[in-house]
């Protein structure tokens, strides 16, 4: 499955796309890629104009579906943002 891109030359059909929900899923995806000798790309918010967040015939770890929120802590004046946030 290829992740849609704004330009055809930036589209790279991945062999596997893992929509991870937490760090355990990420670890499992990396282990799968190692066992199957697949190159890995990480898709965050999907803003890579030249397609760096996809990889031909490899594994894409997609953070955009589930790891995309933000948590604001006004007391400590911090914000935690997921890797797939826009």
C-alpha positions in Angstrom: 0.0 0.0 0.0 1.4 3.4 -0.9 0.8 6.4 1.3 -0.8 9.1 -0.8 1.7 11.9 -1.6 1.3 15.3 -3.3 3.7 14.2 -6.1 3.9 10.9 -7.9 7.7 10.8 -7.6 7.3 10.9 -3.8 5.1 7.8 -3.7 6.8 4.7 -2.5 4.7 1.5 -2.1 5.5 0.0 1.3 5.4 -3.7 1.7 3.9 -3.4 5.3 2.3 -0.4 7.1 2.1 -0.7 10.9 -0.5 1.6 12.6 1.0 1.6 16.1 -0.8 2.5 19.3 2.1 2.7 21.8 5.8 2.0 22.3 5.2 -1.8 22.6 3.7 -1.7 19.1 6.7 0.2 17.8 9.0 -2.4 19.3 7.1 -5.2 17.8 7.1 -3.5 14.3 10.9 -3.0 14.5 11.4 -6.6 15.5 9.2 -7.7 12.6 11.3 -5.6 10.2 14.5 -7.0 11.5 13.4 -10.6 11.3 12.1 -10.0 7.7 15.1 -7.8 6.7 12.9 -4.9 5.8 14.0 -1.3 5.7 12.0 1.0 8.0 10.5 4.5 7.6 8.6 6.4 10.2 5.5 8.4 9.2 4.6 11.2 11.7 2.2 13.9 10.6 2.6 13.1 6.9 4.3 16.4 6.0 7.4 15.1 4.2 7.2 16.7 0.7 9.7 14.4 -0.8 8.4 11.1 0.6 10.9 10.4 3.4 8.1 9.0 5.6 7.6 6.1 3.2 9.9 3.4 1.8 9.6 1.1 -1.2 9.1 -2.5 -0.3 9.8 -1.9 3.4 7.9 -1.3 6.7 6.3 2.1 7.5 5.7 2.7 11.2 2.7 5.1 11.0 2.2 7.3 14.1 -0.5 9.4 12.6 -3.6 7.3 13.4 -3.2 6.7 17.1 -0.2 8.6 18.4 -1.4 12.0 17.3 -2.6 13.9 20.4 -1.3 16.5 22.7 -1.5 16.8 26.5 -1.2 20.2 28.1 0.1 20.6 31.7 -0.6 24.2 32.6 0.9 23.8 36.1 4.3 22.8 34.8 3.8 24.8 31.6 4.6 21.8 29.4 3.0 20.1 26.4 3.5 16.4 25.4 2.9 15.9 21.7 2.6 12.5 19.9 4.8 11.8 16.9 1.9 11.7 14.6 0.3 15.0 15.6 -0.4 17.6 12.9 
